[in-house]
Amino acid sequence: MALDESHQEPEPEDDSPFEEVRERLFVFRRFFHTKKAVRAGEAVHEMAPADRRAAGFLGPWSFGFAESWLAAFPGIVLGKLAGWFTTIGDERREEVAANYRKWVGLAEEKAQSAANAYVELSEVLEPLSIPLSLTVSALLLCRAALRSSDLTPERRKRSLRAYLYFNGAYGLLPQMIIVTLASGLAILHAASDWEMKALSLVLGLVAMVAWLWLIYIEVRTVPRLLFASNGYSATVPGLFGKKAADIGPWNRYTVVFFVIAPIVLSLVFSAVQLLVGGIGWVVGLLA
């Protein structure tokens, strides 16, 4: 008698760690697939969620956070390697443990446990601060890219999706360079010999160039695309002459980027420090 296929047991899911790794890698493969489409001019932000999934594209927030992780990854790896193969990690643990003993009164053993947790977490979360702050700034910059008369809920959501895709597609490389160099400079800061100090100067100059590159992307490349997506002229206004009637709100966008974005970066970095410090304190108490 033939088996009733409708009552067959479903195949068990693969719960192996390799399957989890494969799924995570698949997310980043979808990131680069989405990035390529955005840079090719495909209006991914205009697509319905079901259509984006069917095309293999990430959603706007998933794309933005994936870009933050990718930008921070080399800096995280560099910090971890420095902690493993140099004395920098031990020196930082001693400094953090001394602060826990001084400011919250933890005993020696508990302060050391707290410092270990603090350093382990900060090596991962601190490099994320710069790219993550730009992703969070999307909530403000998407509004600055619209005229006051166009600030409807639907247009704000559309502008937000567009910014997340444009920022992630064009800002990945300079953000990655900046984060990696920042990690390298933090490592070299503890060095005392002149060769390392000279290398720090060179890396600092390269980091400055990378910052200028990122600023150009954020105040020229991204707003041009964003204004065009929002139905405005993408022409950059000159200092003199009559401006086009349909020109985008360049002045407001530029002010928000240079004034608000640094505040967001400071808030994100401070929040990371408070989070890491609080977790370290709890770990110390429970040790």
TITIKE-198202 format. One record per residue (C-alpha): residue number from 1; y, x, z; residue in one letter. Coordinates in steps of 0.02 Angstrom, whole numbers. Each point is the difference from the previous one (the first is absolute). Example, Ala and Ser with C-alpha at 12.3 -4.5 7.8 and 13.67 -1.06 7.14 Angstrom:
residues 2
[site 1 [-225 615 390] "A"]
[site 2 [172 69 -33] "S"]
This chain:
residues 287
[site 1 [0 0 0] "M"]
[site 2 [171 70 -46] "A"]
[site 3 [124 40 137] "L"]
[site 4 [148 -115 21] "D"]
[site 5 [143 119 -38] "E"]
[site 6 [126 -115 85] "S"]
[site 7 [-87 36 169] "H"]
[site 8 [-15 188 -18] "Q"]
[site 9 [73 104 141] "E"]
[site 10 [165 84 -46] "P"]
[site 11 [-6 188 -16] "E"]
[site 12 [61 86 159] "P"]
[site 13 [172 79 -8] "E"]
[site 14 [12 188 3] "D"]
[site 15 [67 41 174] "D"]
[site 16 [-18 188 -22] "S"]
[site 17 [151 113 31] "P"]
[site 18 [-9 53 -183] "F"]
[site 19 [36 -179 -53] "E"]
[site 20 [153 -4 113] "E"]
[site 21 [62 164 -74] "V"]
[site 22 [-30 -68 -175] "R"]
[site 23 [101 -156 38] "E"]
[site 24 [145 105 67] "R"]
[site 25 [-3 113 -152] "L"]
[site 26 [-3 -155 -111] "F"]
[site 27 [164 -56 79] "V"]
[site 28 [83 163 -51] "F"]
[site 29 [-76 -10 -173] "R"]
[site 30 [80 -172 -16] "R"]
[site 31 [164 77 62] "F"]
[site 32 [5 123 -145] "F"]
[site 33 [-53 -138 -121] "H"]
[site 34 [146 -105 63] "T"]
[site 35 [121 148 -2] "K"]
[site 36 [-42 38 -181] "K"]
[site 37 [30 -182 -50] "A"]
[site 38 [168 -9 90] "V"]
[site 39 [62 162 -79] "R"]
[site 40 [-58 -64 -170] "A"]
[site 41 [118 -147 20] "G"]
[site 42 [-126 -135 44] "E"]
[site 43 [82 -133 112] "A"]
[site 44 [-134 4 136] "V"]
[site 45 [123 -78 124] "H"]
[site 46 [11 -154 -112] "E"]
[site 47 [-187 -31 0] "M"]
[site 48 [-84 -131 108] "A"]
[site 49 [-109 74 139] "P"]
[site 50 [-161 -59 -84] "A"]
[site 51 [53 79 -165] "D"]
[site 52 [42 164 87] "R"]
[site 53 [-170 5 84] "R"]
[site 54 [-88 -42 -164] "A"]
[site 55 [93 145 -84] "A"]
[site 56 [-50 119 140] "G"]
[site 57 [177 20 67] "F"]
[site 58 [48 15 183] "L"]
[site 59 [118 -126 80] "G"]
[site 60 [179 60 35] "P"]
[site 61 [-21 39 185] "W"]
[site 62 [-172 77 -24] "S"]
[site 63 [75 108 -138] "F"]
[site 64 [146 52 111] "G"]
[site 65 [-108 47 149] "F"]
[site 66 [-127 90 -110] "A"]
[site 67 [144 102 -72] "E"]
[site 68 [58 43 178] "S"]
[site 69 [-173 63 47] "W"]
[site 70 [-17 101 -160] "L"]
[site 71 [172 78 22] "A"]
[site 72 [-40 48 180] "A"]
[site 73 [-179 60 -28] "F"]
[site 74 [35 183 -48] "P"]
[site 75 [118 17 148] "G"]
[site 76 [-131 -74 117] "I"]
[site 77 [-133 120 -65] "V"]
[site 78 [118 149 15] "L"]
[site 79 [42 -45 180] "G"]
[site 80 [-184 -20 44] "K"]
[site 81 [-45 168 -78] "L"]
[site 82 [140 85 95] "A"]
[site 83 [-62 -78 161] "G"]
[site 84 [-177 60 -31] "W"]
[site 85 [31 177 -61] "F"]
[site 86 [160 51 91] "T"]
[site 87 [66 -7 178] "T"]
[site 88 [134 -127 -47] "I"]
[site 89 [-106 -149 55] "G"]
[site 90 [-37 79 170] "D"]
[site 91 [182 46 27] "E"]
[site 92 [56 -177 -40] "R"]
[site 93 [-132 -73 116] "R"]
[site 94 [63 109 142] "E"]
[site 95 [179 -55 -32] "E"]
[site 96 [-46 -185 -8] "V"]
[site 97 [-110 14 156] "A"]
[site 98 [146 78 94] "A"]
[site 99 [110 -148 -51] "N"]
[site 100 [-130 -125 61] "Y"]
[site 101 [-11 91 167] "R"]
[site 102 [189 9 15] "K"]
[site 103 [54 -172 -58] "W"]
[site 104 [-142 -118 47] "V"]
[site 105 [-83 101 140] "G"]
[site 106 [-173 18 -76] "L"]
[site 107 [-118 122 83] "A"]
[site 108 [-53 158 -95] "E"]
[site 109 [-163 -68 -70] "E"]
[site 110 [72 -170 -45] "K"]
[site 111 [154 80 -79] "A"]
[site 112 [-113 108 -109] "Q"]
[site 113 [-99 -152 -57] "S"]
[site 114 [163 -91 -39] "A"]
[site 115 [64 151 -98] "A"]
[site 116 [-160 11 -102] "N"]
[site 117 [16 -183 -50] "A"]
[site 118 [186 20 -37] "Y"]
[site 119 [-23 150 -115] "V"]
[site 120 [-149 -75 -92] "E"]
[site 121 [95 -161 -37] "L"]
[site 122 [167 81 -41] "S"]
[site 123 [-82 116 -128] "E"]
[site 124 [-47 -158 -97] "V"]
[site 125 [145 -118 34] "L"]
[site 126 [151 116 -8] "E"]
[site 127 [-27 48 -184] "P"]
[site 128 [-8 -187 -39] "L"]
[site 129 [176 -30 67] "S"]
[site 130 [96 46 -159] "I"]
[site 131 [-101 -97 -131] "P"]
[site 132 [-29 -144 120] "L"]
[site 133 [187 -16 35] "S"]
[site 134 [34 -22 -186] "L"]
[site 135 [-135 -133 -10] "T"]
[site 136 [75 -92 149] "V"]
[site 137 [175 20 -74] "S"]
[site 138 [-60 -111 -143] "A"]
[site 139 [40 -150 110] "L"]
[site 140 [185 49 -8] "L"]
[site 141 [15 82 -170] "L"]
[site 142 [-77 -148 -89] "C"]
[site 143 [144 -107 67] "R"]
[site 144 [130 132 -45] "A"]
[site 145 [-63 -6 -180] "A"]
[site 146 [54 -182 -17] "L"]
[site 147 [173 -76 -9] "R"]
[site 148 [48 -114 144] "S"]
[site 149 [-10 -152 -114] "S"]
[site 150 [-179 45 -48] "D"]
[site 151 [-71 22 176] "L"]
[site 152 [-124 -142 -10] "T"]
[site 153 [-168 17 90] "P"]
[site 154 [-96 7 -164] "E"]
[site 155 [111 134 -77] "R"]
[site 156 [-6 103 161] "R"]
[site 157 [-190 -2 -3] "K"]
[site 158 [-2 47 -183] "R"]
[site 159 [123 142 29] "S"]
[site 160 [-104 61 149] "L"]
[site 161 [-158 7 -105] "R"]
[site 162 [91 93 -138] "A"]
[site 163 [73 130 121] "Y"]
[site 164 [-169 36 80] "L"]
[site 165 [-79 31 -169] "Y"]
[site 166 [144 105 -69] "F"]
[site 167 [20 105 157] "N"]
[site 168 [-187 35 10] "G"]
[site 169 [-18 38 -185] "A"]
[site 170 [148 119 -15] "Y"]
[site 171 [23 70 176] "G"]
[site 172 [-175 62 42] "L"]
[site 173 [15 181 -57] "L"]
[site 174 [170 45 79] "P"]
[site 175 [-50 -86 162] "Q"]
[site 176 [-164 97 1] "M"]
[site 177 [92 165 -27] "I"]
[site 178 [126 -38 138] "I"]
[site 179 [-133 -48 128] "V"]
[site 180 [-108 151 -42] "T"]
[site 181 [147 120 12] "L"]
[site 182 [56 -81 164] "A"]
[site 183 [-173 33 72] "S"]
[site 184 [5 179 -64] "G"]
[site 185 [173 29 75] "L"]
[site 186 [-57 -69 168] "A"]
[site 187 [-143 126 -3] "I"]
[site 188 [110 147 -50] "L"]
[site 189 [132 -47 129] "H"]
[site 190 [-109 76 136] "A"]
[site 191 [-18 165 -94] "A"]
[site 192 [103 149 58] "S"]
[site 193 [-25 130 -138] "D"]
[site 194 [132 14 -136] "W"]
[site 195 [-122 -33 -144] "E"]
[site 196 [-36 -174 68] "M"]
[site 197 [184 -31 31] "K"]
[site 198 [37 47 -180] "A"]
[site 199 [-137 -116 -60] "L"]
[site 200 [75 -138 107] "S"]
[site 201 [167 24 -89] "L"]
[site 202 [-83 -12 -171] "V"]
[site 203 [-96 -156 49] "L"]
[site 204 [159 -75 70] "G"]
[site 205 [88 24 -167] "L"]
[site 206 [-146 -78 -94] "V"]
[site 207 [2 -146 122] "A"]
[site 208 [186 -24 -34] "M"]
[site 209 [-34 -9 -187] "V"]
[site 210 [-140 -126 32] "A"]
[site 211 [118 -105 106] "W"]
[site 212 [129 0 -141] "L"]
[site 213 [-136 -53 -121] "W"]
[site 214 [-53 -142 115] "L"]
[site 215 [179 -57 25] "I"]
[site 216 [27 -4 -189] "Y"]
[site 217 [-156 -107 -20] "I"]
[site 218 [54 -118 140] "E"]
[site 219 [181 -22 -55] "V"]
[site 220 [-22 10 -189] "R"]
[site 221 [-177 -24 -67] "T"]
[site 222 [-57 -136 119] "V"]
[site 223 [161 -106 -1] "P"]
[site 224 [10 8 -190] "R"]
[site 225 [-174 -74 -12] "L"]
[site 226 [35 -120 143] "L"]
[site 227 [163 -65 -71] "F"]
[site 228 [-78 -25 -171] "A"]
[site 229 [-143 -95 83] "S"]
[site 230 [125 -107 94] "N"]
[site 231 [89 -47 -162] "G"]
[site 232 [150 117 12] "Y"]
[site 233 [63 141 -109] "S"]
[site 234 [-80 165 49] "A"]
[site 235 [153 99 -59] "T"]
[site 236 [69 118 132] "V"]
[site 237 [185 -42 25] "P"]
[site 238 [128 136 -35] "G"]
[site 239 [145 44 112] "L"]
[site 240 [125 -68 -126] "F"]
[site 241 [-1 -138 -126] "G"]
[site 242 [-49 -182 3] "K"]
[site 243 [-169 -41 73] "K"]
[site 244 [-122 -114 -90] "A"]
[site 245 [-6 -177 64] "A"]
[site 246 [-188 5 25] "D"]
[site 247 [-7 170 86] "I"]
[site 248 [-112 17 153] "G"]
[site 249 [69 20 177] "P"]
[site 250 [-1 191 -6] "W"]
[site 251 [128 27 139] "N"]
[site 252 [-90 -109 126] "R"]
[site 253 [-170 75 -41] "Y"]
[site 254 [65 178 15] "T"]
[site 255 [85 -34 167] "V"]
[site 256 [-156 -82 71] "V"]
[site 257 [-108 147 -56] "F"]
[site 258 [112 137 71] "F"]
[site 259 [47 -93 161] "V"]
[site 260 [-145 -114 43] "I"]
[site 261 [-148 101 -64] "A"]
[site 262 [37 150 115] "P"]
[site 263 [12 -120 146] "I"]
[site 264 [-168 -74 -47] "V"]
[site 265 [-73 176 -12] "L"]
[site 266 [66 39 175] "S"]
[site 267 [-69 -163 68] "L"]
[site 268 [-171 28 -80] "V"]
[site 269 [-9 178 66] "F"]
[site 270 [55 -56 174] "S"]
[site 271 [-128 -141 -2] "A"]
[site 272 [-136 125 -47] "V"]
[site 273 [52 114 143] "Q"]
[site 274 [0 -144 125] "L"]
[site 275 [-168 -64 -63] "L"]
[site 276 [-82 170 6] "V"]
[site 277 [77 41 168] "G"]
[site 278 [-55 -167 73] "G"]
[site 279 [-178 18 -64] "I"]
[site 280 [-9 177 68] "G"]
[site 281 [60 -61 171] "W"]
[site 282 [-131 -137 5] "V"]
[site 283 [-136 124 -51] "V"]
[site 284 [60 116 139] "G"]
[site 285 [-8 -138 130] "L"]
[site 286 [-176 -48 -52] "L"]
[site 287 [-63 179 -5] "A"]
